[in-house]
Amino acid sequence: GTLDRAQQDALTFAILDELEAPVWSYAKHSFAMPEERRVPAVKDSLKWEFSRGAANLISRLGDGPHLMGETFTIPDILATHIGNWATKAGFPIDGAYAAYLDRMRTRQAYLRADARDA
């Protein structure tokens, strides 16, 4: 019931709507849907939509190192996971979002999880 929790929830839903949705739609039109249902021509617009969402997300970053300021939260995990997924799919990621992802990928917990998954 706190303002911080409301802001965290808003960020979580924004990340899912603006970053995850276009990446997942891209994946569906690449391999997940039956081939006869895929529309390859939609992929460029999905990359554009993702870039717009990333710019919107970064505009909320503010002065802190994390999306909620000094505190690392669930939105940081989601934004990093989806950024990794988008990178693997060939989405263009640059500027402030790329710098944010670089910071998140140097966290000790991230490095341990990445090593475990490798």
N, C-alpha and C positions, 0 to 999 in steps of 0.2 A: 503494500500500500504506500510505498514512498515515491517521491518524485524521481529519484534515481532508478528505481525499478521500472517505472513507466517509461523513462527514457531508454533503458536497456531493452524493454519489450519493443518499443518503437523501432529501435535500430535493428533488432533481430528480424522483425517483419519486413523492414525496408531491404535488408540484405537478401532475404528469401525472395522477395518480389522483384528486386531490381538487378540482382547478381545471379542468384541461383536459377531463377526461372529461364532466362535466356540461355544459360549454359546447358541446362537440362533439355530445353527444346532443341538446341543444337545437337546434343547427343542423340535425342530421339530421331532426328532427321539424318543422323549419320549411321546409326547401327541398331537402335533399340526398337524402332517400329518396323513392321513388315516393309520390305523394300518397295512394294507398290504404293505404299502410303507416304513415303518420304518425299519431301519437297526440297531438293538441294538449293534452290534459288532463295530460300528464306534465310539461309545461313549468314549472308552478309548483313541483313537487317538485324539479326540476333547479335552479331558482334557489335554493331552500332548501339543497340539497346544496352548491352553490357557496359560499353564504354561510357555511355550516359549515366548509367547507374553507379559506376565506379567514381565518376566525377562528383556525383551527388553525395555519395558516401564520404569521400575525402573532404568535401566541403563541411562536413560535420565534425571532422577530426579535431579542430581547435588547436590549443597549445600543447596538449599532453601527448605522450607517446602512443596512447591507446584511444580507441573510439570513445570511451567514457572518461577520458582524461588520464589521470595517473593510474587508474585501476584497470587491470586486465580482466575482461569479462567474456561471456559467451559470444557476444557479437564479434570479438576479435578472433575467436576460434573459427566461427563460421566464415568471416571475411577472408581469413587465411586459407582455410580448406577450399573454399570456392575459387579463390585466386589461384591456388595450385592446380585445381581441376581445369580452370580456364587456360592457364599457361600450357598444360599438357595438350589441350585441344587446339592450341594455336591462336588464341585470342590475343590481340595486341594489348599489352599492359605496360604502361609507362608512367612517367611523371611521379606525382605524389603517391599514387596507389602502388606503384612498383617499389618506391622507397619504404612505404609502410610494410609491404610484404617482406622486404629484405630485413627490416627490423624484427618482424614477428618470427621469421625463420632463423634468427640468431638466438632466440630464447632457449635456455637450457632444456626446458621441458619439451619444446618442439624438437630439438636435436636428439634428445633421448627417444622420443616417440618415432622420429624418422629413422633412426638407427635400428630400432626394434622392428619396424615394418619392412626394412630393406632386407 
